[in-house]
């Protein structure tokens, strides 16, 4: 919210496990932040698996900034 209020496009990336939590938090704060949700879980993935997740999500993540 802080970045957006200063005119800086922003958003967040989280795993799909947090879709409902993100919606609830956004509602409680009165905001609808741009977001990208990736496959869950994250913490036990290898570097190669993380690179694949990033590769599959890069267009959506880039769009968080450039679509504003």
mmCIF file of the N, C-alpha and C atoms, coordinates in Angstrom:
data_MODEL
# 
_entry.id   MODEL 
# 
loop_
_atom_site.group_PDB 
_atom_site.id 
_atom_site.type_symbol 
_atom_site.label_atom_id 
_atom_site.label_alt_id 
_atom_site.label_comp_id 
_atom_site.label_asym_id 
_atom_site.label_entity_id 
_atom_site.label_seq_id 
_atom_site.pdbx_PDB_ins_code 
_atom_site.Cartn_x 
_atom_site.Cartn_y 
_atom_site.Cartn_z 
_atom_site.occupancy 
_atom_site.B_iso_or_equiv 
_atom_site.pdbx_formal_charge 
_atom_site.auth_seq_id 
_atom_site.auth_comp_id 
_atom_site.auth_asym_id 
_atom_site.auth_atom_id 
_atom_site.pdbx_PDB_model_num 
ATOM 1   N N  . UNK A 1 1  ? 0.822   -1.178  0.000   1.00 0.00 ? 1  UNK A N  1 
ATOM 2   C CA . UNK A 1 1  ? 0.000   0.000   0.000   1.00 0.00 ? 1  UNK A CA 1 
ATOM 3   C C  . UNK A 1 1  ? 0.870   1.248   0.000   1.00 0.00 ? 1  UNK A C  1 
ATOM 4   N N  . UNK A 1 2  ? 1.943   1.199   0.784   1.00 0.00 ? 2  UNK A N  1 
ATOM 5   C CA . UNK A 1 2  ? 2.831   2.344   0.869   1.00 0.00 ? 2  UNK A CA 1 
ATOM 6   C C  . UNK A 1 2  ? 3.420   2.678   -0.495  1.00 0.00 ? 2  UNK A C  1 
ATOM 7   N N  . UNK A 1 3  ? 3.913   1.676   -1.198  1.00 0.00 ? 3  UNK A N  1 
ATOM 8   C CA . UNK A 1 3  ? 4.501   1.912   -2.521  1.00 0.00 ? 3  UNK A CA 1 
ATOM 9   C C  . UNK A 1 3  ? 3.455   2.456   -3.490  1.00 0.00 ? 3  UNK A C  1 
ATOM 10  N N  . UNK A 1 4  ? 2.292   1.834   -3.508  1.00 0.00 ? 4  UNK A N  1 
ATOM 11  C CA . UNK A 1 4  ? 1.221   2.276   -4.400  1.00 0.00 ? 4  UNK A CA 1 
ATOM 12  C C  . UNK A 1 4  ? 0.835   3.720   -4.112  1.00 0.00 ? 4  UNK A C  1 
ATOM 13  N N  . UNK A 1 5  ? 0.775   4.101   -2.837  1.00 0.00 ? 5  UNK A N  1 
ATOM 14  C CA . UNK A 1 5  ? 0.392   5.470   -2.478  1.00 0.00 ? 5  UNK A CA 1 
ATOM 15  C C  . UNK A 1 5  ? 1.430   6.488   -2.945  1.00 0.00 ? 5  UNK A C  1 
ATOM 16  N N  . UNK A 1 6  ? 2.660   6.022   -3.211  1.00 0.00 ? 6  UNK A N  1 
ATOM 17  C CA . UNK A 1 6  ? 3.711   6.903   -3.730  1.00 0.00 ? 6  UNK A CA 1 
ATOM 18  C C  . UNK A 1 6  ? 3.861   6.794   -5.234  1.00 0.00 ? 6  UNK A C  1 
ATOM 19  N N  . UNK A 1 7  ? 2.898   6.128   -5.874  1.00 0.00 ? 7  UNK A N  1 
ATOM 20  C CA . UNK A 1 7  ? 2.915   6.021   -7.329  1.00 0.00 ? 7  UNK A CA 1 
ATOM 21  C C  . UNK A 1 7  ? 3.824   4.938   -7.877  1.00 0.00 ? 7  UNK A C  1 
ATOM 22  N N  . UNK A 1 8  ? 4.255   4.026   -7.023  1.00 0.00 ? 8  UNK A N  1 
ATOM 23  C CA . UNK A 1 8  ? 5.124   2.937   -7.451  1.00 0.00 ? 8  UNK A CA 1 
ATOM 24  C C  . UNK A 1 8  ? 4.302   1.656   -7.575  1.00 0.00 ? 8  UNK A C  1 
ATOM 25  N N  . UNK A 1 9  ? 4.145   1.137   -8.794  1.00 0.00 ? 9  UNK A N  1 
ATOM 26  C CA . UNK A 1 9  ? 3.369   -0.092  -8.971  1.00 0.00 ? 9  UNK A CA 1 
ATOM 27  C C  . UNK A 1 9  ? 3.949   -1.220  -8.120  1.00 0.00 ? 9  UNK A C  1 
ATOM 28  N N  . UNK A 1 10 ? 3.075   -1.986  -7.529  1.00 0.00 ? 10 UNK A N  1 
ATOM 29  C CA . UNK A 1 10 ? 3.547   -3.064  -6.666  1.00 0.00 ? 10 UNK A CA 1 
ATOM 30  C C  . UNK A 1 10 ? 2.548   -4.209  -6.649  1.00 0.00 ? 10 UNK A C  1 
ATOM 31  N N  . UNK A 1 11 ? 2.934   -5.275  -6.006  1.00 0.00 ? 11 UNK A N  1 
ATOM 32  C CA . UNK A 1 11 ? 2.103   -6.446  -5.843  1.00 0.00 ? 11 UNK A CA 1 
ATOM 33  C C  . UNK A 1 11 ? 2.869   -7.449  -5.013  1.00 0.00 ? 11 UNK A C  1 
ATOM 34  N N  . UNK A 1 12 ? 2.312   -8.625  -4.872  1.00 0.00 ? 12 UNK A N  1 
ATOM 35  C CA . UNK A 1 12 ? 3.022   -9.639  -4.098  1.00 0.00 ? 12 UNK A CA 1 
ATOM 36  C C  . UNK A 1 12 ? 2.883   -11.005 -4.753  1.00 0.00 ? 12 UNK A C  1 
ATOM 37  N N  . UNK A 1 13 ? 3.811   -11.876 -4.372  1.00 0.00 ? 13 UNK A N  1 
ATOM 38  C CA . UNK A 1 13 ? 3.815   -13.263 -4.848  1.00 0.00 ? 13 UNK A CA 1 
ATOM 39  C C  . UNK A 1 13 ? 3.733   -14.145 -3.609  1.00 0.00 ? 13 UNK A C  1 
ATOM 40  N N  . UNK A 1 14 ? 2.829   -15.110 -3.647  1.00 0.00 ? 14 UNK A N  1 
ATOM 41  C CA . UNK A 1 14 ? 2.678   -16.045 -2.533  1.00 0.00 ? 14 UNK A CA 1 
ATOM 42  C C  . UNK A 1 14 ? 2.261   -17.390 -3.102  1.00 0.00 ? 14 UNK A C  1 
ATOM 43  N N  . UNK A 1 15 ? 2.320   -18.411 -2.271  1.00 0.00 ? 15 UNK A N  1 
ATOM 44  C CA . UNK A 1 15 ? 1.868   -19.717 -2.743  1.00 0.00 ? 15 UNK A CA 1 
ATOM 45  C C  . UNK A 1 15 ? 0.348   -19.805 -2.630  1.00 0.00 ? 15 UNK A C  1 
ATOM 46  N N  . UNK A 1 16 ? -0.222  -20.718 -3.397  1.00 0.00 ? 16 UNK A N  1 
ATOM 47  C CA . UNK A 1 16 ? -1.674  -20.858 -3.479  1.00 0.00 ? 16 UNK A CA 1 
ATOM 48  C C  . UNK A 1 16 ? -2.329  -21.141 -2.129  1.00 0.00 ? 16 UNK A C  1 
ATOM 49  N N  . UNK A 1 17 ? -1.568  -21.614 -1.205  1.00 0.00 ? 17 UNK A N  1 
ATOM 50  C CA . UNK A 1 17 ? -2.083  -21.877 0.139   1.00 0.00 ? 17 UNK A CA 1 
ATOM 51  C C  . UNK A 1 17 ? -2.624  -20.600 0.794   1.00 0.00 ? 17 UNK A C  1 
ATOM 52  N N  . UNK A 1 18 ? -2.159  -19.449 0.335   1.00 0.00 ? 18 UNK A N  1 
ATOM 53  C CA . UNK A 1 18 ? -2.485  -18.196 0.995   1.00 0.00 ? 18 UNK A CA 1 
ATOM 54  C C  . UNK A 1 18 ? -3.505  -17.328 0.248   1.00 0.00 ? 18 UNK A C  1 
ATOM 55  N N  . UNK A 1 19 ? -4.203  -17.906 -0.717  1.00 0.00 ? 19 UNK A N  1 
ATOM 56  C CA . UNK A 1 19 ? -5.205  -17.151 -1.471  1.00 0.00 ? 19 UNK A CA 1 
ATOM 57  C C  . UNK A 1 19 ? -6.276  -16.586 -0.538  1.00 0.00 ? 19 UNK A C  1 
ATOM 58  N N  . UNK A 1 20 ? -6.865  -17.433 0.282   1.00 0.00 ? 20 UNK A N  1 
ATOM 59  C CA . UNK A 1 20 ? -7.931  -16.981 1.178   1.00 0.00 ? 20 UNK A CA 1 
ATOM 60  C C  . UNK A 1 20 ? -7.413  -15.993 2.223   1.00 0.00 ? 20 UNK A C  1 
ATOM 61  N N  . UNK A 1 21 ? -6.233  -16.258 2.763   1.00 0.00 ? 21 UNK A N  1 
ATOM 62  C CA . UNK A 1 21 ? -5.659  -15.363 3.766   1.00 0.00 ? 21 UNK A CA 1 
ATOM 63  C C  . UNK A 1 21 ? -5.372  -13.992 3.168   1.00 0.00 ? 21 UNK A C  1 
ATOM 64  N N  . UNK A 1 22 ? -4.871  -13.969 1.939   1.00 0.00 ? 22 UNK A N  1 
ATOM 65  C CA . UNK A 1 22 ? -4.589  -12.691 1.276   1.00 0.00 ? 22 UNK A CA 1 
ATOM 66  C C  . UNK A 1 22 ? -5.877  -11.911 1.034   1.00 0.00 ? 22 UNK A C  1 
ATOM 67  N N  . UNK A 1 23 ? -6.924  -12.610 0.618   1.00 0.00 ? 23 UNK A N  1 
ATOM 68  C CA . UNK A 1 23 ? -8.205  -11.945 0.394   1.00 0.00 ? 23 UNK A CA 1 
ATOM 69  C C  . UNK A 1 23 ? -8.759  -11.375 1.696   1.00 0.00 ? 23 UNK A C  1 
ATOM 70  N N  . UNK A 1 24 ? -8.670  -12.135 2.767   1.00 0.00 ? 24 UNK A N  1 
ATOM 71  C CA . UNK A 1 24 ? -9.164  -11.664 4.064   1.00 0.00 ? 24 UNK A CA 1 
ATOM 72  C C  . UNK A 1 24 ? -8.364  -10.461 4.551   1.00 0.00 ? 24 UNK A C  1 
ATOM 73  N N  . UNK A 1 25 ? -7.055  -10.513 4.411   1.00 0.00 ? 25 UNK A N  1 
ATOM 74  C CA . UNK A 1 25 ? -6.208  -9.392  4.839   1.00 0.00 ? 25 UNK A CA 1 
ATOM 75  C C  . UNK A 1 25 ? -6.504  -8.156  4.003   1.00 0.00 ? 25 UNK A C  1 
ATOM 76  N N  . UNK A 1 26 ? -6.619  -8.326  2.693   1.00 0.00 ? 26 UNK A N  1 
ATOM 77  C CA . UNK A 1 26 ? -6.944  -7.203  1.827   1.00 0.00 ? 26 UNK A CA 1 
ATOM 78  C C  . UNK A 1 26 ? -8.274  -6.579  2.184   1.00 0.00 ? 26 UNK A C  1 
ATOM 79  N N  . UNK A 1 27 ? -9.257  -7.426  2.453   1.00 0.00 ? 27 UNK A N  1 
ATOM 80  C CA . UNK A 1 27 ? -10.584 -6.923  2.830   1.00 0.00 ? 27 UNK A CA 1 
ATOM 81  C C  . UNK A 1 27 ? -10.513 -6.137  4.133   1.00 0.00 ? 27 UNK A C  1 
ATOM 82  N N  . UNK A 1 28 ? -9.782  -6.659  5.117   1.00 0.00 ? 28 UNK A N  1 
ATOM 83  C CA . UNK A 1 28 ? -9.685  -5.972  6.404   1.00 0.00 ? 28 UNK A CA 1 
ATOM 84  C C  . UNK A 1 28 ? -8.959  -4.636  6.293   1.00 0.00 ? 28 UNK A C  1 
ATOM 85  N N  . UNK A 1 29 ? -8.064  -4.520  5.306   1.00 0.00 ? 29 UNK A N  1 
ATOM 86  C CA . UNK A 1 29 ? -7.326  -3.264  5.097   1.00 0.00 ? 29 UNK A CA 1 
ATOM 87  C C  . UNK A 1 29 ? -8.002  -2.360  4.071   1.00 0.00 ? 29 UNK A C  1 
ATOM 88  N N  . UNK A 1 30 ? -9.019  -2.891  3.405   1.00 0.00 ? 30 UNK A N  1 
ATOM 89  C CA . UNK A 1 30 ? -9.720  -2.104  2.397   1.00 0.00 ? 30 UNK A CA 1 
ATOM 90  C C  . UNK A 1 30 ? -8.929  -1.927  1.111   1.00 0.00 ? 30 UNK A C  1 
ATOM 91  N N  . UNK A 1 31 ? -8.118  -2.922  0.777   1.00 0.00 ? 31 UNK A N  1 
ATOM 92  C CA . UNK A 1 31 ? -7.310  -2.846  -0.448  1.00 0.00 ? 31 UNK A CA 1 
ATOM 93  C C  . UNK A 1 31 ? -7.455  -4.130  -1.248  1.00 0.00 ? 31 UNK A C  1 
ATOM 94  N N  . UNK A 1 32 ? -7.132  -4.055  -2.524  1.00 0.00 ? 32 UNK A N  1 
ATOM 95  C CA . UNK A 1 32 ? -7.086  -5.230  -3.399  1.00 0.00 ? 32 UNK A CA 1 
ATOM 96  C C  . UNK A 1 32 ? -5.746  -5.206  -4.112  1.00 0.00 ? 32 UNK A C  1 
ATOM 97  N N  . UNK A 1 33 ? -4.698  -5.666  -3.439  1.00 0.00 ? 33 UNK A N  1 
ATOM 98  C CA . UNK A 1 33 ? -3.377  -5.615  -4.065  1.00 0.00 ? 33 UNK A CA 1 
ATOM 99  C C  . UNK A 1 33 ? -3.255  -6.591  -5.229  1.00 0.00 ? 33 UNK A C  1 
ATOM 100 N N  . UNK A 1 34 ? -2.452  -6.209  -6.204  1.00 0.00 ? 34 UNK A N  1 
ATOM 101 C CA . UNK A 1 34 ? -2.146  -7.118  -7.306  1.00 0.00 ? 34 UNK A CA 1 
ATOM 102 C C  . UNK A 1 34 ? -1.371  -8.299  -6.733  1.00 0.00 ? 34 UNK A C  1 
ATOM 103 N N  . UNK A 1 35 ? -1.663  -9.486  -7.243  1.00 0.00 ? 35 UNK A N  1 
ATOM 104 C CA . UNK A 1 35 ? -1.002  -10.661 -6.681  1.00 0.00 ? 35 UNK A CA 1 
ATOM 105 C C  . UNK A 1 35 ? -0.824  -11.754 -7.719  1.00 0.00 ? 35 UNK A C  1 
ATOM 106 N N  . UNK A 1 36 ? 0.161   -12.599 -7.454  1.00 0.00 ? 36 UNK A N  1 
ATOM 107 C CA . UNK A 1 36 ? 0.399   -13.807 -8.237  1.00 0.00 ? 36 UNK A CA 1 
ATOM 108 C C  . UNK A 1 36 ? 0.566   -14.936 -7.227  1.00 0.00 ? 36 UNK A C  1 
ATOM 109 N N  . UNK A 1 37 ? -0.172  -16.008 -7.447  1.00 0.00 ? 37 UNK A N  1 
ATOM 110 C CA . UNK A 1 37 ? -0.061  -17.164 -6.565  1.00 0.00 ? 37 UNK A CA 1 
ATOM 111 C C  . UNK A 1 37 ? 0.573   -18.314 -7.337  1.00 0.00 ? 37 UNK A C  1 
ATOM 112 N N  . UNK A 1 38 ? 1.572   -18.920 -6.726  1.00 0.00 ? 38 UNK A N  1 
ATOM 113 C CA . UNK A 1 38 ? 2.308   -20.028 -7.343  1.00 0.00 ? 38 UNK A CA 1 
ATOM 114 C C  . UNK A 1 38 ? 1.991   -21.311 -6.587  1.00 0.00 ? 38 UNK A C  1 
ATOM 115 N N  . UNK A 1 39 ? 2.402   -22.432 -7.163  1.00 0.00 ? 39 UNK A N  1 
ATOM 116 C CA . UNK A 1 39 ? 2.133   -23.735 -6.557  1.00 0.00 ? 39 UNK A CA 1 
ATOM 117 C C  . UNK A 1 39 ? 2.709   -23.826 -5.142  1.00 0.00 ? 39 UNK A C  1 
ATOM 118 N N  . UNK A 1 40 ? 2.009   -24.544 -4.309  1.00 0.00 ? 40 UNK A N  1 
ATOM 119 C CA . UNK A 1 40 ? 2.393   -24.762 -2.916  1.00 0.00 ? 40 UNK A CA 1 
ATOM 120 C C  . UNK A 1 40 ? 2.830   -26.222 -2.793  1.00 0.00 ? 40 UNK A C  1 
ATOM 121 N N  . UNK A 1 41 ? 3.765   -26.565 -1.958  1.00 0.00 ? 41 UNK A N  1 
ATOM 122 C CA . UNK A 1 41 ? 4.562   -25.743 -1.056  1.00 0.00 ? 41 UNK A CA 1 
ATOM 123 C C  . UNK A 1 41 ? 5.808   -25.164 -1.732  1.00 0.00 ? 41 UNK A C  1 
ATOM 124 N N  . UNK A 1 42 ? 6.435   -24.259 -1.027  1.00 0.00 ? 42 UNK A N  1 
ATOM 125 C CA . UNK A 1 42 ? 7.636   -23.587 -1.525  1.00 0.00 ? 42 UNK A CA 1 
ATOM 126 C C  . UNK A 1 42 ? 8.887   -24.081 -0.798  1.00 0.00 ? 42 UNK A C  1 
ATOM 127 N N  . UNK A 1 43 ? 8.825   -24.156 0.515   1.00 0.00 ? 43 UNK A N  1 
ATOM 128 C CA . UNK A 1 43 ? 10.031  -24.326 1.326   1.00 0.00 ? 43 UNK A CA 1 
ATOM 129 C C  . UNK A 1 43 ? 10.854  -25.573 1.035   1.00 0.00 ? 43 UNK A C  1 
ATOM 130 N N  . UNK A 1 44 ? 10.258  -26.635 0.576   1.00 0.00 ? 44 UNK A N  1 
ATOM 131 C CA . UNK A 1 44 ? 11.021  -27.865 0.354   1.00 0.00 ? 44 UNK A CA 1 
ATOM 132 C C  . UNK A 1 44 ? 11.464  -28.061 -1.089  1.00 0.00 ? 44 UNK A C  1 
ATOM 133 N N  . UNK A 1 45 ? 11.302  -27.065 -1.921  1.00 0.00 ? 45 UNK A N  1 
ATOM 134 C CA . UNK A 1 45 ? 11.650  -27.198 -3.343  1.00 0.00 ? 45 UNK A CA 1 
ATOM 135 C C  . UNK A 1 45 ? 13.148  -27.007 -3.552  1.00 0.00 ? 45 UNK A C  1 
ATOM 136 N N  . UNK A 1 46 ? 13.647  -27.703 -4.545  1.00 0.00 ? 46 UNK A N  1 
ATOM 137 C CA . UNK A 1 46 ? 15.059  -27.555 -4.913  1.00 0.00 ? 46 UNK A CA 1 
ATOM 138 C C  . UNK A 1 46 ? 15.238  -26.245 -5.690  1.00 0.00 ? 46 UNK A C  1 
ATOM 139 N N  . UNK A 1 47 ? 16.465  -25.847 -5.894  1.00 0.00 ? 47 UNK A N  1 
ATOM 140 C CA . UNK A 1 47 ? 16.738  -24.654 -6.692  1.00 0.00 ? 47 UNK A CA 1 
ATOM 141 C C  . UNK A 1 47 ? 16.173  -24.802 -8.102  1.00 0.00 ? 47 UNK A C  1 
ATOM 142 N N  . UNK A 1 48 ? 16.298  -25.988 -8.659  1.00 0.00 ? 48 UNK A N  1 
ATOM 143 C CA . UNK A 1 48 ? 15.779  -26.238 -10.004 1.00 0.00 ? 48 UNK A CA 1 
ATOM 144 C C  . UNK A 1 48 ? 14.257  -26.087 -10.031 1.00 0.00 ? 48 UNK A C  1 
ATOM 145 N N  . UNK A 1 49 ? 13.583  -26.642 -9.049  1.00 0.00 ? 49 UNK A N  1 
ATOM 146 C CA . UNK A 1 49 ? 12.130  -26.526 -8.972  1.00 0.00 ? 49 UNK A CA 1 
ATOM 147 C C  . UNK A 1 49 ? 11.696  -25.069 -8.794  1.00 0.00 ? 49 UNK A C  1 
ATOM 148 N N  . UNK A 1 50 ? 12.429  -24.321 -7.984  1.00 0.00 ? 50 UNK A N  1 
ATOM 149 C CA . UNK A 1 50 ? 12.106  -22.905 -7.790  1.00 0.00 ? 50 UNK A CA 1 
ATOM 150 C C  . UNK A 1 50 ? 12.300  -22.127 -9.091  1.00 0.00 ? 50 UNK A C  1 
ATOM 151 N N  . UNK A 1 51 ? 13.344  -22.467 -9.831  1.00 0.00 ? 51 UNK A N  1 
ATOM 152 C CA . UNK A 1 51 ? 13.575  -21.807 -11.120 1.00 0.00 ? 51 UNK A CA 1 
ATOM 153 C C  . UNK A 1 51 ? 12.432  -22.110 -12.089 1.00 0.00 ? 51 UNK A C  1 
ATOM 154 N N  . UNK A 1 52 ? 11.928  -23.337 -12.065 1.00 0.00 ? 52 UNK A N  1 
ATOM 155 C CA . UNK A 1 52 ? 10.795  -23.700 -12.918 1.00 0.00 ? 52 UNK A CA 1 
ATOM 156 C C  . UNK A 1 52 ? 9.540   -22.934 -12.518 1.00 0.00 ? 52 UNK A C  1 
ATOM 157 N N  . UNK A 1 53 ? 9.290   -22.806 -11.216 1.00 0.00 ? 53 UNK A N  1 
ATOM 158 C CA . UNK A 1 53 ? 8.145   -22.018 -10.743 1.00 0.00 ? 53 UNK A CA 1 
ATOM 159 C C  . UNK A 1 53 ? 8.269   -20.577 -11.224 1.00 0.00 ? 53 UNK A C  1 
ATOM 160 N N  . UNK A 1 54 ? 9.445   -20.026 -11.089 1.00 0.00 ? 54 UNK A N  1 
ATOM 161 C CA . UNK A 1 54 ? 9.675   -18.645 -11.525 1.00 0.00 ? 54 UNK A CA 1 
ATOM 162 C C  . UNK A 1 54 ? 9.460   -18.516 -13.029 1.00 0.00 ? 54 UNK A C  1 
ATOM 163 N N  . UNK A 1 55 ? 9.951   -19.453 -13.781 1.00 0.00 ? 55 UNK A N  1 
ATOM 164 C CA . UNK A 1 55 ? 9.807   -19.414 -15.231 1.00 0.00 ? 55 UNK A CA 1 
ATOM 165 C C  . UNK A 1 55 ? 8.332   -19.442 -15.635 1.00 0.00 ? 55 UNK A C  1 
ATOM 166 N N  . UNK A 1 56 ? 7.553   -20.259 -14.960 1.00 0.00 ? 56 UNK A N  1 
ATOM 167 C CA . UNK A 1 56 ? 6.126   -20.367 -15.273 1.00 0.00 ? 56 UNK A CA 1 
ATOM 168 C C  . UNK A 1 56 ? 5.345   -19.123 -14.843 1.00 0.00 ? 56 UNK A C  1 
ATOM 169 N N  . UNK A 1 57 ? 5.884   -18.370 -13.893 1.00 0.00 ? 57 UNK A N  1 
ATOM 170 C CA . UNK A 1 57 ? 5.153   -17.232 -13.333 1.00 0.00 ? 57 UNK A CA 1 
ATOM 171 C C  . UNK A 1 57 ? 5.691   -15.879 -13.768 1.00 0.00 ? 57 UNK A C  1 
ATOM 172 N N  . UNK A 1 58 ? 6.797   -15.847 -14.487 1.00 0.00 ? 58 UNK A N  1 
ATOM 173 C CA . UNK A 1 58 ? 7.470   -14.582 -14.770 1.00 0.00 ? 58 UNK A CA 1 
ATOM 174 C C  . UNK A 1 58 ? 6.582   -13.585 -15.510 1.00 0.00 ? 58 UNK A C  1 
ATOM 175 N N  . UNK A 1 59 ? 5.778   -14.043 -16.449 1.00 0.00 ? 59 UNK A N  1 
ATOM 176 C CA . UNK A 1 59 ? 4.915   -13.113 -17.172 1.00 0.00 ? 59 UNK A CA 1 
ATOM 177 C C  . UNK A 1 59 ? 3.885   -12.476 -16.242 1.00 0.00 ? 59 UNK A C  1 
ATOM 178 N N  . UNK A 1 60 ? 3.275   -13.281 -15.391 1.00 0.00 ? 60 UNK A N  1 
ATOM 179 C CA . UNK A 1 60 ? 2.292   -12.744 -14.444 1.00 0.00 ? 60 UNK A CA 1 
ATOM 180 C C  . UNK A 1 60 ? 2.952   -11.816 -13.434 1.00 0.00 ? 60 UNK A C  1 
ATOM 181 N N  . UNK A 1 61 ? 4.156   -12.166 -12.990 1.00 0.00 ? 61 UNK A N  1 
ATOM 182 C CA . UNK A 1 61 ? 4.866   -11.322 -12.026 1.00 0.00 ? 61 UNK A CA 1 
ATOM 183 C C  . UNK A 1 61 ? 5.263   -9.996  -12.677 1.00 0.00 ? 61 UNK A C  1 
ATOM 184 N N  . UNK A 1 62 ? 5.768   -10.052 -13.884 1.00 0.00 ? 62 UNK A N  1 
ATOM 185 C CA . UNK A 1 62 ? 6.136   -8.831  -14.610 1.00 0.00 ? 62 UNK A CA 1 
ATOM 186 C C  . UNK A 1 62 ? 4.896   -7.943  -14.818 1.00 0.00 ? 62 UNK A C  1 
ATOM 187 N N  . UNK A 1 63 ? 3.766   -8.566  -15.090 1.00 0.00 ? 63 UNK A N  1 
ATOM 188 C CA . UNK A 1 63 ? 2.530   -7.820  -15.312 1.00 0.00 ? 63 UNK A CA 1 
ATOM 189 C C  . UNK A 1 63 ? 2.077   -7.065  -14.055 1.00 0.00 ? 63 UNK A C  1 
ATOM 190 N N  . UNK A 1 64 ? 2.503   -7.515  -12.876 1.00 0.00 ? 64 UNK A N  1 
ATOM 191 C CA . UNK A 1 64 ? 2.165   -6.788  -11.649 1.00 0.00 ? 64 UNK A CA 1 
ATOM 192 C C  . UNK A 1 64 ? 2.653   -5.347  -11.733 1.00 0.00 ? 64 UNK A C  1 
ATOM 193 N N  . UNK A 1 65 ? 3.768   -5.153  -12.379 1.00 0.00 ? 65 UNK A N  1 
ATOM 194 C CA . UNK A 1 65 ? 4.389   -3.838  -12.453 1.00 0.00 ? 65 UNK A CA 1 
ATOM 195 C C  . UNK A 1 65 ? 3.985   -3.100  -13.729 1.00 0.00 ? 65 UNK A C  1 
ATOM 196 N N  . UNK A 1 66 ? 4.042   -3.791  -14.839 1.00 0.00 ? 66 UNK A N  1 
ATOM 197 C CA . UNK A 1 66 ? 3.875   -3.106  -16.124 1.00 0.00 ? 66 UNK A CA 1 
ATOM 198 C C  . UNK A 1 66 ? 2.441   -2.931  -16.570 1.00 0.00 ? 66 UNK A C  1 
ATOM 199 N N  . UNK A 1 67 ? 1.491   -3.559  -15.908 1.00 0.00 ? 67 UNK A N  1 
ATOM 200 C CA . UNK A 1 67 ? 0.092   -3.410  -16.335 1.00 0.00 ? 67 UNK A CA 1 
ATOM 201 C C  . UNK A 1 67 ? -0.587  -2.233  -15.658 1.00 0.00 ? 67 UNK A C  1 
ATOM 202 N N  . UNK A 1 68 ? 0.113   -1.570  -14.798 1.00 0.00 ? 68 UNK A N  1 
ATOM 203 C CA . UNK A 1 68 ? -0.483  -0.448  -14.041 1.00 0.00 ? 68 UNK A CA 1 
ATOM 204 C C  . UNK A 1 68 ? -0.464  0.822   -14.830 1.00 0.00 ? 68 UNK A C  1 
# 
